[in-house]
Amino acid sequence: GFAVIGHNWSFLNGFKGGAGGITTAATTLAISPLVGGMAIIIAAFVIWWTRISSIATMTVGVCAFAMFLILGVQEMSPWPYIIYGVMVLASVVIALRPNREKLREGKERVITLW
């Protein structure tokens, strides 16, 4: 969770940074290959389908939180993973605030490679 926060608001970069999508995917994959792999596959499908990277980034955060919550409730995952899920979801949601506004206005960038 703190890796994503550090990526999104780096003190070395004037508390600016990215949205945390890849950092969330990588750290989730590191702590739980099952959850991380599923989140990456779902986000890859979303980016292919929508061609909007901010939606796929949000998907990674939502998937990580939702899957850790489901596994935690079923006692198949330790509760700190749920806290991690909350942290990364909050970090991604806050970092993507400008992108959500652009989505509402229909002005978000679309990937045009395919």
Beta strands, then each sheet from edge to edge (+ up, - down):
end
